[in-house]
Amino acid sequence: MKSLQWTYDEFRAYLLVYCSFADHIQVNIEREEIKKRIGDSMFYTYQRMLEADDDDTSAYKIKNFVRNNSLPKCQVDQLVDEIKAIFLCDGEFHKLEKRQFASLSKLLQKLVEVKEV
């Protein structure tokens, strides 16, 4: 797969929109919260991209960006907090959202730990 040359903001947008698909439906309140954070244009750009990506492709893109950009632990922690806020903004933390949150948290934290060793 061709390597992406995303900025941090582009990666963040992709990741947040990715999270909105956790329970296989996009809840309006989650969509609106993400749009407030990244803007309408980025939201729709990455929504279209994610609709075309399968789960493996999305996971690859996320891993690839973090590995290639040496994000510091504090930045990853902020992303994890932001992901959780997106999942909770509709007042519910569904089983699939919890599963995706745990998976992303573990993935992002593990990748940072590997780089810090």
NORJO-V491555 format. One record per backbone hydrogen bond with DSSP energy under -0.5 kcal/mol. NH is the residue of the N-H (numbers start at 0). CO is the residue of the C=O. Records with the same first field share a line. If there is no record, write none. Layout:
NH->CO  CO
//
This chain:
10->6
11->7
12->8
13->9
14->10
15->11
16->12
17->13
18->14
19->15
20->16  17
21->18
23->20
26->24
29->26
30->26
31->27
32->28
33->29
34->30
35->31
36->32
37->33
38->34
42->38
43->39
44->40
45->41
46->42
47->43
48->44
49->45
50->46
51->47  48
52->48
57->53
58->54
59->55
60->56
61->57
62->58
63->59
64->60
65->61
66->62
67->63
68->64
69->65
70->65
74->71
75->71
76->72
77->73
78->74
79->75
80->76
81->77
82->78
83->79
84->80
85->81
86->82
87->83
88->84  85
90->87
97->93
98->94
99->95
100->96
101->97
102->98
103->99
104->100
105->101
106->102
107->103
108->104
109->105
110->106
111->107
112->108
113->109
114->110
115->111
116->112  113
//
